[in-house]
Amino acid sequence: MLIMEKTGLKITEVNDADGIQRNTQVWHQLQESNSSLTPWQTWEWNEAWWSHFGGNKRLKLLLFQTLSNEVVGIAPLCTARYLGTPVKRLVWVGTGQSDYLGVIAKPDYEEEVCSSLMKYLKATVQGWDVADLQQIRSQSVLGQIVVDSKLDGESAMSDPCPFLSLPDEWKTLTNGLGKKMRTNIGYYNRLLQRTFQKIDFRLATEETLQADLNSLFDLHQSRWKSRSLPGVLGSSRVQQFHRTVAKRFLANNWLRLHTLNADGQTIASLYCFAYNNRTYYYQGGFSISHSRYSPGTVLLAKAIETAINEKHSEFDFLRGHEDYKYKWQPLERYNHNYNLVREENSISGRAGRLLNRAERFVVCQALAYADRKSHKTPQISGASES
């Protein structure tokens, strides 16, 4: 345990593999107290990620406590050797599959927790060489500290995160779109109705969840395979992870798994989350053989309309600058990635003795860039669905 002098917070580091599980209750208390958090900071997401992807990693879960022992913040971190090299990299739990990452804290203590975290990273010597903290929201407290250059280390913007600020009515949103986009939404809806006997929009329920996930996985992967690209939902481990997440999110009313069925066949699927009065579009897929009906555009319109009907304040397209997102005339914000190389023992073993600090930072940046590219969650491209 370490007590940070300026903030007065105690920091306890939890390293055992079941540390996330043991802190379920306090994690839930924190996430319920902070309405600015996203689905990727929830216990439900992080515990699932750790269970499915944490096998070769070492947990460094940081608990921030007041002097009266009240837990007011959590920083879910872990370390692993990077690609078999001697480099021990410190990352958020959830890195790779998550669009927004950061601390979980009570609002009144968030700035103290974030400041204590950064001071702690510089004070502790054991366990990591390179901190590669990705997908920090610029509008979060930690993001503002990073953006304002109040920290040592290097910060860089990642991909844009386009989003819609939602009006009270669907008509108000469509009136603000370009004429071609408004026309297309109506045209493809009518074309589907004329062509098929039965068109059905539905949200996944407990009874349909597994079948709807199967459709999502199949449609998404077939789309990417047609471009000779791997996609991100193909492996059994990734699919099991999302089955765990989707089941938990459905139980909490956070899941919005939309499907569009034409004469009983699923031709489009959108995997969305609803959390803290916002809807997040995470992944999707549509039938290539039905592309002339633009089912992705039709179902995305339905998902946005659903978010408006639920009185959500935003529809977040998440990171990536795909053309189809910008047809909705979204606003933009950016995530930041923060890199810190330890002054001492930055690279373990012989590599550390051979590289000076500048060289180590180049290695850090190269590894971080390669990792972000290999894990970047590709969204379904709607460029052909004009």
PyMOL commands that set and color helices and strands:
alter all, ss='L'
color gray80, all
select helices_A, chain A and resi 19-22+24-33+39-41+43-53+107-123+141-147+170-175+179-195+209-225+236-251+288-293+295-309+323-326+349-354+357-375
alter helices_A, ss='H'
color red, helices_A
select strands_A, chain A and resi 2-3+10-14+58-65+71-81+88-92+104-105+130-137+154-160+163-165+199-203+255-262+265-275+278-286+314-316+334-341
alter strands_A, ss='S'
color yellow, strands_A
deselect
rebuild
show_as cartoon
